[in-house]
Amino acid sequence: MDSVSVEELERTVSLENNTETIKIKNSDLVKKFVEENNFEKPSNLLPSELTFVRSLSKENNQSDFSQSLAPASYYLKNKTATSACGSSVLKKVSGNSGSLTLSFSSKIAATWNASVGVSASVVSAGVGFNVSAEYSVTQSNTIDTNGRYAEIRAYAEYTGYRFDVWESGWFGDKKVGNGTALRPVGICFVTYR
């Protein structure tokens, strides 16, 4: 969603709930985002609205891992920030009258992968969060159905890093692989009508 202009989104911050909400109603942009992220979706409805709800606090960052905790042979380098939404539906609700609310409150596991056999502790040390942990996510989204059938689906929203894996050796260090580590930070709500 890097190409979304400020005019095409609605951003609100709730200090009471400690959340940030970003809503995109341009159906062409929403459809493109849903397709690019390969979301599970209903076959007879079109995506019409995309809402990101995320916590403003960093309380979910369970531990501050430092590089010194990692074994000396592997380490991470060239970290690049990245974000993604999961493609599997976490929860859904549908209806055709009044307001429709989808609330989600559960733990979601962090996710990571690497092209070389590096341990979770090395990756955790390199990215600064526990890649083996589950994180609590609690968010909700409400829409007005306007008397038409609608469905809201919730997908996990993640932020994290892409990285290179390096190995230290007697005659210098060398790059041996790469990977990605993601931590759940909120929910991507997609409204289908």
Buried (B, 14 or more C-beta within 10 A) or exposed (E): BEEBEEEEBEEEEEEEBEBBBBBBBBBEBBBBBBEEBEBEBEEEBEBBBBBBBBBEEEEBBBEEBEEEEBEEEBBBEEBEEBEBBBEEBBBBBBBEEEEBEBEBEBEBBBBBEBEEEBBBBBBBBBBBBBBEBBBEBBBBBEBEBEEEBBBBBBBBBBBBBBBBBBBEEEEEEEEBBBBBBBBBBBBBBBBBB
